[in-house]
C-alpha cells in the first residue's frame, strides 16, 4: 500500500509553533509524442497526451474533496494529501495506487513532475497557500469556494492567474452552467422586469453549529494528525472537535460563514449581468444568542445562527442604484404581495425587484412553482406575464460540472466558472462576512482595496499570516 514519501523537509521556527517554508519551484516535463498534437502550454506540468487521462493530485479529501475526486472519474489519481488519515481512510482505499501525504508541500516537492492538475478541498483559510504554489508549478486547478479567505488573497490569486492564462481553472460552484441557472440569467437578460433596483437572496443554511464561544478545554487531535499544519496561516489555538471535522466553517479564523460558503452558488447567475463588481458600502447583522432569560452571549469568533447582509451598489453605467440583500438561517425576505397564497417561497431562492415586475427563482432542489413558472423562475404579477415565454437558450449549458474541467484541461478550453471569476464573487462574499464580523456599515474603496471608515475591519481585508507562512 503506498505510503507518504520521505523528504529532507524541516519546519522553520515561528510563534512558538512549527511553521512552514515556501514550497520549492520545479520545472515541468518536456512533452512527449502524442496521437494528437496540442501546444505544450495548453496542459500543465507532467501532462499526458490528450488521448490519455489526466494525472490528478488532491489536497483535502476527507470532506467535499472526496466528491470532487468522484466527479473526475476516469482520470488517474496519483497523489492524495490530507491531515487526518483516519478520516480519509475510506478515500485512500478507493485510490490504492495514489501516494499518500499529510503535508501538501511535501507532495508538491516529490510529485511536481508527476501530475497535471490539482484539486483543492481544504478549509477556506488554506485555499490560497495551496493554490499559489500550484500555479507556480503550472498546474490546472479545481478549487473549493470561496476561493480565498480574505480579499487580499483574492486579489493576489487573480493577479497570478493573469500570468498563467494557459492554465485551466474552475471554482466549485456546481450550479454554474446548469440549465436552471442559465434559464434564470436569460430571463433576467430579457428585460421583462425592467431595470433591477433590489435583489433578495435567501439560503436555508447554516447546517453546522453556530453562535458558539471558543472552547476552554483542550482535546487531543486524532492519531496521526498534524494540528499545527491544519492551523496553517491562521492564529494558533489548541485542537478541539468544535473545529474539526466539518465544523470549521462558522469560525471566522478558518471559514467565511454561510455568506462565504453559499453566496457564490447564486452570484454567478447575475454577477456580470448586474455589474456587481464593487459595492460602495456593506452592512450586516447576526442573531443574538441568549442563555437563560435576557442573558446575551457574545460570540465574536463565530457566525450567528441567522444573518442578514446588504450590499449597496451605486448607479453603474445605465443601471440604477441597487441594493442586494442576503438572508440565511431560515430567514427570508417579506413575501411578495403578488405571490399567490397557494404558492410557497422556496427554501433557498432569489427575488429580483425590477421597475416593471419581479422575478422569483429557487436554487437547490426541484422547481418550486410547478407548471406556473418558467424554467428560469416565476414572473410577478402572474396576470401581467401570463403569456410571456421563456427566452431562447443563448448561453452555454454544462451537463457535467466536473467533466467540463477535466476535458478543458486536455483541450485548453475556458470553463464557465474559472477561478478568476470565482475570486470576483469571493470578494463580494467576503465583504459580507466582514460586515457580519463588525456589525458596522463599511464603506468600501475597491480600487485602493480599503475600508475607509473602520480600521478594525480594514485590518481584516489583508491580514498578516502566522509567522513562517506566506504566499
Secondary structure, DSSP 8 states (H G I E B T S, - for coil): -----------EEETTEEE---------------SS---GGGS-TT---TTS--EEEEE--SSTHHHHHHHTTTSEEEEEE-S-TTTTHHHHHHTTTSEEES-HHHHHHHHTTT-SEEEE-S-GGGHHHHHHHHHHTT-EEEE-SSS-SSHHHHHHHHHHHHHTTTS-EEES-TTTT-HHHHHHHHHHHTTTT-SEEEEEEE-----S--S-----S-----TT--HHHHHTTS------TTTSSSTTTTBTTT--HHHHHHTHHHHHHHTTTTT-S--SEEEEEE--EESSSS-EE--TTB--SSEEEEEEE--BTTB--EEEEEE-TT------TTS-TT----SSEEEEEESS-EEEEE-SSS-TTGGGSBTTBEEESTTTTTT-------S---S-HHHHHHHHHHH----TT-HHHHHHHHHHHHHHHHHHHH-S-EEEETTTTEESS-HHHHTTTS----TT---
